[in-house]
Amino acid sequence: MAYKDLVHPIRMYGKGRSAHVGIHNYVKPSVAMTGTAIAGGVTEAEIVTGGETIILTLTNGVWEKNTTAFNAARQAMIDGMDSAQAEAAGWDAEVKANEVVGAVVRTSDAVVTITLTAAGSYVVTADETITVTIPAALMEGQLETLGAGTFVVSEGA
């Protein structure tokens, strides 16, 4: 385990209070990925229709509370959902490239919900594996990205 995974240079005490700078114990955040796009898998047809959810729940961390900073970083969250394949009309070309930032919503200090909009031109010839990476800018006090995991979009109806 790296030194940077054990300490955190800044810790805030209380809402709106000053930061205490120094070496503090640090537990690296982890994330659980759930939602309708994850539980039981998701099909190509469901991506085309839209409305599928990806719910990211942080443990030992919180999402950026500054609304302006969070809103500015939402595109980075969308960009962090990357396909392992390179389909001409696949995830990267049709979903990631066209998703609206309003699809990414902080629903609590620990939960972000992404509701995928319809992607009518999405077509794949084989199952597509999507890796979700959370940018550090979306989490308070984080210096590194956080891997949330993968899910598979099944080809066909």
N, CA, C and O of each residue as an XYZ file, in Angstrom:
628
protein
N       0.853     -1.175      0.000
C       0.000      0.000      0.000
C       0.896      1.235      0.000
O       1.841      1.325      0.784
N       0.609      2.138     -0.841
C       1.414      3.347     -0.986
C       1.164      4.328      0.154
O       0.079      4.360      0.735
N       2.174      5.120      0.462
C       2.077      6.146      1.496
C       0.880      7.053      1.258
O       0.163      7.400      2.196
N       0.659      7.443     -0.014
C      -0.431      8.371     -0.310
C      -1.806      7.769     -0.033
O      -2.793      8.499      0.058
N      -1.882      6.423      0.105
C      -3.147      5.783      0.432
C      -3.410      5.767      1.936
O      -4.500      5.390      2.365
N      -2.435      6.167      2.736
C      -2.561      6.094      4.185
C      -2.744      7.434      4.873
O      -3.240      7.488      5.998
N      -2.358      8.497      4.225
C      -2.465      9.812      4.850
C      -3.199     10.768      3.933
O      -3.251     10.584      2.717
N      -3.751     11.769      4.532
C      -4.446     12.803      3.770
C      -3.974     14.143      4.309
O      -4.016     14.358      5.520
N      -3.526     15.051      3.450
C      -2.910     16.291      3.928
C      -3.868     17.298      4.550
O      -3.432     18.153      5.321
N      -5.143     17.226      4.243
C      -6.088     18.221      4.752
C      -7.317     17.512      5.295
O      -7.823     16.574      4.677
N      -7.789     17.949      6.430
C      -9.012     17.396      6.991
C      -9.877     18.567      7.438
O      -9.388     19.478      8.106
N     -11.148     18.553      7.080
C     -12.076     19.610      7.476
C     -12.829     19.156      8.726
O     -13.254     18.005      8.820
N     -12.986     20.046      9.659
C     -13.731     19.750     10.870
C     -14.984     20.595     10.909
O     -14.913     21.810     11.094
N     -16.122     19.968     10.737
C     -17.389     20.680     10.808
C     -17.710     21.443      9.545
O     -16.819     21.865      8.809
N     -18.976     21.610      9.310
C     -19.447     22.301      8.109
C     -19.002     23.761      8.129
O     -19.288     24.497      9.074
N     -18.295     24.170      7.067
C     -17.878     25.555      6.936
C     -16.749     25.979      7.863
O     -16.441     27.168      7.957
N     -16.130     25.030      8.546
C     -15.049     25.368      9.464
C     -13.710     25.304      8.752
O     -13.617     24.832      7.620
N     -12.694     25.775      9.414
C     -11.367     25.836      8.794
C     -10.740     24.449      8.673
O     -11.084     23.519      9.402
N      -9.814     24.347      7.733
C      -9.082     23.103      7.516
C      -7.909     23.015      8.484
O      -7.329     24.031      8.866
N      -7.572     21.808      8.872
C      -6.399     21.553      9.689
C      -5.397     20.844      8.799
O      -5.640     19.732      8.329
N      -4.270     21.497      8.574
C      -3.256     20.947      7.682
C      -2.273     20.132      8.501
O      -1.853     20.553      9.579
N      -1.907     18.971      7.991
C      -0.948     18.104      8.654
C      -1.123     16.688      8.145
O      -1.790     16.466      7.134
N      -0.536     15.740      8.828
C      -0.655     14.337      8.454
C      -1.784     13.734      9.285
O      -1.768     13.786     10.514
N      -2.753     13.166      8.594
C      -3.906     12.561      9.253
C      -4.098     11.153      8.719
O      -3.738     10.861      7.579
N      -4.669     10.276      9.546
C      -5.015      8.946      9.060
C      -5.978      9.084      7.900
O      -6.829      9.974      7.894
N      -5.849      8.218      6.932
C      -6.659      8.323      5.725
C      -7.064      6.932      5.262
O      -6.226      6.039      5.142
N      -8.334      6.758      5.006
C      -8.838      5.528      4.426
C      -9.309      5.872      3.025
O     -10.212      6.689      2.846
N      -8.700      5.252      2.048
C      -9.035      5.544      0.657
C     -10.494      5.171      0.399
O     -10.935      4.093      0.796
N     -11.247      6.054     -0.262
C     -12.645      5.751     -0.557
C     -12.779      4.541     -1.473
O     -11.878      4.217     -2.248
N     -13.913      3.893     -1.363
C     -14.264      2.828     -2.294
C     -15.649      3.160     -2.829
O     -16.353      4.003     -2.274
N     -16.030      2.499     -3.900
C     -17.317      2.793     -4.516
C     -18.027      1.494     -4.865
O     -17.408      0.536     -5.326
N     -19.339      1.477     -4.639
C     -20.191      0.363     -5.062
C     -21.021      0.849     -6.237
O     -21.604      1.932     -6.187
N     -21.075      0.055     -7.288
C     -21.828      0.423     -8.488
C     -23.049     -0.485     -8.591
O     -22.930     -1.707     -8.682
N     -24.231      0.142     -8.574
C     -25.497     -0.580     -8.690
C     -26.371      0.151     -9.707
O     -25.899      1.044    -10.410
N     -27.630     -0.227     -9.781
C     -28.568      0.432    -10.686
C     -29.117     -0.541    -11.709
O     -28.674     -1.686    -11.788
N     -30.078     -0.087    -12.488
C     -30.729     -0.974    -13.459
C     -29.797     -1.391    -14.589
O     -30.005     -2.446    -15.188
N     -28.785     -0.600    -14.894
C     -27.824     -0.982    -15.936
C     -26.825     -2.006    -15.415
O     -26.108     -2.628    -16.199
N     -26.773     -2.184    -14.103
C     -25.789     -3.069    -13.492
C     -26.436     -4.367    -13.035
O     -25.950     -5.450    -13.362
N     -27.526     -4.270    -12.282
C     -28.193     -5.444    -11.727
C     -28.804     -6.283    -12.846
O     -29.738     -5.845    -13.517
N     -28.284     -7.469    -13.040
C     -28.825     -8.357    -14.064
C     -28.380     -8.013    -15.472
O     -28.798     -8.662    -16.430
N     -27.544     -7.006    -15.608
C     -27.046     -6.624    -16.926
C     -27.997     -5.716    -17.676
O     -29.128     -5.482    -17.250
N     -27.519     -5.210    -18.801
C     -28.310     -4.293    -19.617
C     -28.149     -4.714    -21.073
O     -27.088     -5.189    -21.478
N     -29.200     -4.537    -21.847
C     -29.160     -4.928    -23.255
C     -28.995     -3.713    -24.159
O     -29.217     -2.572    -23.754
N     -28.604     -3.993    -25.377
C     -28.485     -2.955    -26.401
C     -29.801     -2.191    -26.536
O     -29.801     -0.964    -26.628
N     -30.924     -2.919    -26.548
C     -32.241     -2.287    -26.698
C     -32.546     -1.342    -25.542
O     -33.166     -0.298    -25.747
N     -32.118     -1.693    -24.327
C     -32.360     -0.828    -23.167
C     -31.529      0.457    -23.248
O     -31.975      1.511    -22.795
N     -30.339      0.375    -23.816
C     -29.522      1.577    -24.013
C     -30.175      2.469    -25.065
O     -30.203      3.690    -24.916
N     -30.696      1.863    -26.123
C     -31.382      2.623    -27.181
C     -32.585      3.362    -26.601
O     -32.808      4.529    -26.924
N     -33.358      2.694    -25.748
C     -34.565      3.274    -25.149
C     -34.236      4.342    -24.110
O     -34.944      5.345    -24.010
N     -33.170      4.137    -23.336
C     -32.791      5.088    -22.293
C     -33.502      4.814    -20.985
O     -34.370      3.944    -20.912
N     -33.136      5.555    -19.950
C     -33.763      5.417    -18.645
C     -33.031      4.476    -17.702
O     -33.399      4.381    -16.531
N     -32.008      3.781    -18.176
C     -31.237      2.888    -17.311
C     -30.407      3.729    -16.340
O     -29.961      4.824    -16.681
N     -30.206      3.209    -15.136
C     -29.467      3.959    -14.123
C     -28.158      3.276    -13.751
O     -28.042      2.051    -13.766
N     -27.188      4.102    -13.420
C     -25.923      3.663    -12.838
C     -25.808      4.454    -11.537
O     -25.698      5.680    -11.555
N     -25.834      3.748    -10.415
C     -25.795      4.393     -9.106
C     -24.431      4.112     -8.479
O     -24.029      2.959     -8.327
N     -23.728      5.182     -8.120
C     -22.393      5.084     -7.535
C     -22.456      5.541     -6.081
O     -22.772      6.696     -5.800
N     -22.151      4.623     -5.156
C     -22.224      4.912     -3.730
C     -20.822      4.856     -3.131
O     -20.169      3.812     -3.150
N     -20.369      5.991     -2.600
C     -19.042      6.080     -1.986
C     -19.072      5.613     -0.539
O     -20.036      5.855      0.187
N     -18.001      4.941     -0.130
C     -17.752      4.607      1.263
C     -16.427      5.263      1.628
O     -15.468      5.188      0.860
N     -16.364      5.901      2.782
C     -15.172      6.636      3.235
C     -14.847      7.815      2.330
O     -13.679      8.159      2.148
N     -15.857      8.424      1.774
C     -15.670      9.596      0.929
C     -17.002     10.265      0.673
O     -18.057      9.682      0.922
N     -16.955     11.492      0.176
C     -18.180     12.209     -0.179
C     -17.985     12.868     -1.539
O     -16.874     13.221     -1.935
N     -19.087     13.019     -2.225
C     -19.073     13.725     -3.503
C     -18.854     15.206     -3.247
O     -19.213     15.717     -2.186
N     -18.280     15.877     -4.191
C     -18.022     17.317     -4.084
C     -19.318     18.034     -3.716
O     -20.320     17.919     -4.421
N     -19.292     18.781     -2.597
C     -20.497     19.487     -2.137
C     -20.663     20.844     -2.792
O     -21.773     21.373     -2.852
N     -19.577     21.411     -3.281
C     -19.650     22.691     -3.972
C     -20.362     22.467     -5.299
O     -19.815     21.840     -6.207
N     -21.575     22.977     -5.408
C     -22.407     22.728     -6.585
C     -21.736     23.168     -7.874
O     -21.806     22.460     -8.879
N     -21.092     24.317     -7.862
C     -20.428     24.812     -9.070
C     -19.315     23.865     -9.496
O     -19.198     23.537    -10.677
N     -18.499     23.426     -8.548
C     -17.395     22.509     -8.864
C     -17.927     21.158     -9.331
O     -17.404     20.578    -10.282
N     -18.972     20.654     -8.660
C     -19.551     19.368     -9.054
C     -20.128     19.455    -10.461
O     -19.876     18.585    -11.295
N     -20.898     20.500    -10.721
C     -21.503     20.655    -12.050
C     -20.449     20.753    -13.144
O     -20.631     20.214    -14.235
N     -19.351     21.437    -12.855
C     -18.286     21.588    -13.845
C     -17.597     20.259    -14.142
O     -17.045     20.076    -15.227
N     -17.625     19.335    -13.190
C     -16.923     18.060    -13.354
C     -17.813     16.930    -13.875
O     -17.323     15.826    -14.114
N     -19.103     17.184    -14.054
C     -20.002     16.103    -14.491
C     -19.642     15.544    -15.863
O     -19.800     14.345    -16.089
N     -19.160     16.380    -16.790
C     -18.754     15.862    -18.102
C     -17.595     14.880    -17.955
O     -17.501     13.906    -18.701
N     -16.718     15.139    -16.996
C     -15.601     14.221    -16.751
C     -16.106     12.864    -16.270
O     -15.493     11.840    -16.570
N     -17.215     12.839    -15.527
C     -17.814     11.571    -15.100
C     -18.311     10.801    -16.322
O     -18.081      9.597    -16.434
N     -18.987     11.488    -17.229
C     -19.468     10.848    -18.459
C     -18.277     10.342    -19.271
O     -18.298      9.221    -19.779
N     -17.247     11.166    -19.389
C     -16.054     10.778    -20.140
C     -15.330      9.603    -19.489
O     -14.602      8.871    -20.159
N     -15.530      9.422    -18.184
C     -14.910      8.320    -17.454
C     -15.602      6.988    -17.636
O     -15.143      5.983    -17.094
N     -16.691      6.949    -18.382
C     -17.367      5.686    -18.703
C     -16.889      5.268    -20.093
O     -17.363      5.788    -21.104
N     -15.948      4.326    -20.133
C     -15.237      4.028    -21.372
C     -15.424      2.583    -21.814
O     -15.357      1.660    -21.002
N     -15.659      2.398    -23.109
C     -15.829      1.068    -23.680
C     -14.479      0.430    -23.971
O     -13.537      1.102    -24.391
N     -14.400     -0.886    -23.740
C     -13.196     -1.639    -24.095
C     -13.173     -1.934    -25.592
O     -12.127     -2.290    -26.135
N     -14.307     -1.791    -26.259
C     -14.407     -2.045    -27.690
C     -14.369     -0.722    -28.453
O     -14.384      0.355    -27.857
N     -14.320     -0.822    -29.775
C     -14.282      0.378    -30.620
C     -15.335      0.273    -31.721
O     -15.033      0.438    -32.902
N     -16.572     -0.003    -31.317
C     -17.673     -0.124    -32.277
C     -17.957      1.239    -32.913
O     -17.918      2.265    -32.233
N     -18.237      1.244    -34.200
C     -18.514      2.498    -34.921
C     -19.738      3.217    -34.364
O     -19.774      4.448    -34.338
N     -20.739      2.462    -33.918
C     -21.948      3.059    -33.335
C     -22.135      2.561    -31.907
O     -23.261      2.415    -31.432
N     -21.005      2.300    -31.219
C     -21.039      1.757    -29.867
C     -21.088      2.820    -28.781
O     -21.441      3.973    -29.029
N     -20.724      2.405    -27.571
C     -20.821      3.245    -26.384
C     -20.087      4.574    -26.539
O     -20.674      5.639    -26.345
N     -18.805      4.511    -26.889
C     -18.012      5.744    -26.971
C     -18.546      6.699    -28.030
O     -18.545      7.914    -27.832
N     -19.002      6.152    -29.155
C     -19.462      6.992    -30.270
C     -20.873      7.528    -30.071
O     -21.176      8.642    -30.499
N     -21.743      6.749    -29.425
C     -23.155      7.138    -29.352
C     -23.656      7.504    -27.958
O     -24.501      8.389    -27.823
N     -23.158      6.847    -26.936
C     -23.647      7.131    -25.579
C     -22.771      8.197    -24.926
O     -23.255      9.272    -24.572
N     -21.492      7.900    -24.768
C     -20.584      8.850    -24.106
C     -20.524     10.187    -24.843
O     -20.534     11.244    -24.212
N     -20.462     10.146    -26.152
C     -20.321     11.383    -26.937
C     -21.565     12.262    -26.900
O     -21.474     13.471    -27.110
N     -22.733     11.665    -26.633
C     -23.986     12.423    -26.712
C     -24.720     12.577    -25.381
O     -25.751     13.246    -25.321
N     -24.199     11.965    -24.310
C     -24.889     12.049    -23.017
C     -24.858     13.487    -22.499
O     -23.866     14.197    -22.665
N     -25.950     13.899    -21.874
C     -26.054     15.259    -21.332
C     -25.555     15.275    -19.886
O     -25.740     14.301    -19.156
N     -24.924     16.376    -19.470
C     -24.393     16.447    -18.110
C     -25.501     16.385    -17.063
O     -25.251     15.993    -15.923
N     -26.715     16.766    -17.435
C     -27.843     16.679    -16.513
C     -28.191     15.254    -16.122
O     -28.967     15.038    -15.191
N     -27.623     14.275    -16.824
C     -27.857     12.867    -16.495
C     -27.127     12.460    -15.216
O     -27.471     11.453    -14.598
N     -26.122     13.239    -14.820
C     -25.322     12.952    -13.625
C     -25.842     13.826    -12.486
O     -25.740     15.052    -12.541
N     -26.404     13.184    -11.446
C     -27.032     13.916    -10.343
C     -26.483     13.418     -9.008
O     -26.479     12.216     -8.743
N     -26.022     14.345     -8.169
C     -25.623     14.000     -6.802
C     -26.908     13.911     -5.989
O     -27.553     14.926     -5.726
N     -27.278     12.694     -5.593
C     -28.533     12.508     -4.866
C     -28.341     12.560     -3.352
O     -29.313     12.716     -2.613
N     -27.099     12.431     -2.883
C     -26.767     12.625     -1.469
C     -25.254     12.813     -1.377
O     -24.559     12.783     -2.392
N     -24.747     13.008     -0.156
C     -23.306     13.170      0.014
C     -22.527     11.957     -0.481
O     -21.376     12.088     -0.897
N     -23.150     10.769     -0.438
C     -22.449      9.542     -0.803
C     -22.930      8.915     -2.109
O     -22.315      7.961     -2.587
N     -24.010      9.422     -2.698
C     -24.611      8.758     -3.863
C     -24.724      9.699     -5.059
O     -25.195     10.830     -4.939
N     -24.280      9.203     -6.219
C     -24.500      9.871     -7.500
C     -25.270      8.901     -8.384
O     -24.931      7.721     -8.471
N     -26.306      9.409     -9.037
C     -27.098      8.600     -9.960
C     -26.943      9.150    -11.367
O     -27.120     10.344    -11.609
N     -26.610      8.258    -12.287
C     -26.526      8.609    -13.702
C     -27.700      7.923    -14.384
O     -27.793      6.695    -14.376
N     -28.593      8.706    -14.971
C     -29.729      8.153    -15.710
C     -29.449      8.366    -17.189
O     -29.445      9.495    -17.681
N     -29.216      7.269    -17.884
C     -28.834      7.345    -19.295
C     -30.001      7.803    -20.154
O     -31.112      7.285    -20.036
N     -29.743      8.779    -21.020
C     -30.767      9.228    -21.961
C     -30.793      8.268    -23.144
O     -29.860      7.491    -23.346
N     -31.863      8.328    -23.919
C     -32.013      7.441    -25.074
C     -30.868      7.658    -26.065
O     -30.449      8.786    -26.322
N     -30.378      6.548    -26.612
C     -29.299      6.589    -27.608
C     -29.774      5.811    -28.833
O     -29.348      4.680    -29.069
N     -30.657      6.429    -29.602
C     -31.326      5.776    -30.720
C     -30.417      5.195    -31.775
O     -30.823      4.273    -32.482
N     -29.204      5.695    -31.913
C     -28.279      5.206    -32.944
C     -27.290      4.174    -32.411
O     -26.378      3.763    -33.129
N     -27.461      3.752    -31.160
C     -26.538      2.789    -30.544
C     -26.746      1.405    -31.141
O     -27.845      0.855    -31.075
N     -25.691      0.843    -31.724
C     -25.735     -0.499    -32.317
C     -24.377     -1.151    -32.089
O     -23.338     -0.557    -32.376
N     -24.393     -2.385    -31.566
C     -23.141     -3.121    -31.400
C     -23.259     -4.497    -32.041
O     -24.358     -5.039    -32.168
N     -22.132     -5.056    -32.442
C     -22.115     -6.375    -33.076
C     -21.697     -7.468    -32.105
O     -21.774     -8.651    -32.438
N     -21.256     -7.091    -30.910
C     -20.867     -8.029    -29.857
C     -21.066     -7.332    -28.514
O     -21.216     -6.111    -28.456
N     -21.067     -8.116    -27.436
C     -21.202     -7.521    -26.108
C     -20.134     -6.441    -25.916
O     -19.010     -6.561    -26.404
N     -20.514     -5.386    -25.195
C     -19.610     -4.255    -24.988
C     -19.352     -4.084    -23.488
O     -20.296     -3.972    -22.706
N     -18.089     -4.064    -23.089
C     -17.700     -3.908    -21.688
C     -17.381     -2.441    -21.416
O     -16.544     -1.836    -22.086
N     -18.071     -1.882    -20.413
C     -17.901     -0.477    -20.050
C     -17.201     -0.401    -18.692
O     -17.644     -1.018    -17.723
N     -16.114      0.354    -18.628
C     -15.386      0.584    -17.382
C     -15.721      1.983    -16.884
O     -15.647      2.956    -17.634
N     -16.093      2.073    -15.601
C     -16.465      3.361    -15.010
C     -15.344      3.823    -14.077
O     -14.966      3.120    -13.140
N     -14.824      5.015    -14.354
C     -13.774      5.630    -13.545
C     -14.277      6.987    -13.062
O     -14.776      7.793    -13.848
N     -14.140      7.225    -11.768
C     -14.629      8.472    -11.177
C     -13.473      9.470    -11.080
O     -12.457      9.177    -10.450
N     -13.617     10.638    -11.694
C     -12.570     11.659    -11.613
C     -12.423     12.202    -10.189
O     -13.410     12.340     -9.465
N     -11.199     12.505     -9.800
C     -10.934     13.041     -8.463
C     -11.714     14.327     -8.206
O     -12.113     14.582     -7.069
N     -11.937     15.138     -9.231
C     -12.618     16.430     -9.067
C     -14.057     16.289     -8.585
O     -14.632     17.259     -8.092
N     -14.652     15.107     -8.714
C     -16.029     14.911     -8.266
C     -16.128     14.516     -6.798
O     -17.226     14.450     -6.245
N     -14.981     14.250     -6.161
C     -14.976     13.822     -4.767
C     -14.198     14.823     -3.929
O     -13.149     15.307     -4.354
N     -14.701     15.133     -2.750
C     -14.032     16.097     -1.878
C     -12.695     15.560     -1.392
O     -12.602     14.437     -0.897
N     -11.660     16.381     -1.541
C     -10.350     16.049     -1.002
C      -9.599     14.953     -1.722
O      -8.566     14.504     -1.227
N     -10.067     14.509     -2.853
C      -9.402     13.423     -3.568
C      -8.357     13.953     -4.532
O      -8.531     15.004     -5.149
N      -7.276     13.209     -4.646
C      -6.197     13.576     -5.543
C      -6.083     12.609     -6.717
O      -5.413     12.910     -7.705
N      -6.732     11.449     -6.615
C      -6.643     10.419     -7.642
C      -8.029      9.981     -8.090
O      -9.013     10.117     -7.362
N      -8.080      9.449     -9.314
C      -9.333      8.872     -9.794
C      -9.626      7.597     -9.011
O      -8.748      7.037     -8.355
N     -10.867      7.153     -9.092
C     -11.302      5.959     -8.377
C     -12.026      5.048     -9.358
O     -12.990      5.466     -9.998
N     -11.571      3.813     -9.481
C     -12.220      2.853    -10.373
C     -13.476      2.298     -9.731
O     -13.434      1.788     -8.612
N     -14.599      2.397    -10.441
C     -15.869      1.912     -9.904
C     -16.171      0.489    -10.340
O     -16.943     -0.208     -9.681
N     -15.574      0.046    -11.443
C     -15.820     -1.304    -11.931
C     -16.296     -1.302    -13.367
O     -16.182     -0.304    -14.079
N     -16.832     -2.442    -13.781
C     -17.289     -2.596    -15.158
C     -18.702     -3.153    -15.203
O     -19.187     -3.749    -14.242
N     -19.349     -2.944    -16.340
C     -20.604     -3.629    -16.634
C     -20.621     -3.944    -18.119
O     -19.861     -3.366    -18.896
N     -21.499     -4.869    -18.508
C     -21.548     -5.329    -19.890
C     -22.893     -4.986    -20.502
O     -23.941     -5.218    -19.899
N     -22.854     -4.432    -21.706
C     -24.063     -4.216    -22.499
C     -24.142     -5.391    -23.465
O     -23.250     -5.593    -24.288
N     -25.228     -6.168    -23.355
C     -25.396     -7.344    -24.207
C     -25.889     -6.953    -25.584
O     -26.834     -6.176    -25.721
N     -25.245     -7.494    -26.597
C     -25.616     -7.240    -27.993
C     -26.972     -7.872    -28.291
O     -27.308     -8.928    -27.755
N     -27.741     -7.218    -29.146
C     -29.045     -7.741    -29.552
C     -30.163     -7.238    -28.669
O     -29.936     -6.470    -27.734
N     -31.377     -7.678    -28.974
C     -32.573     -7.242    -28.240
C     -32.591     -7.825    -26.910
O     -33.519     -7.578    -26.140
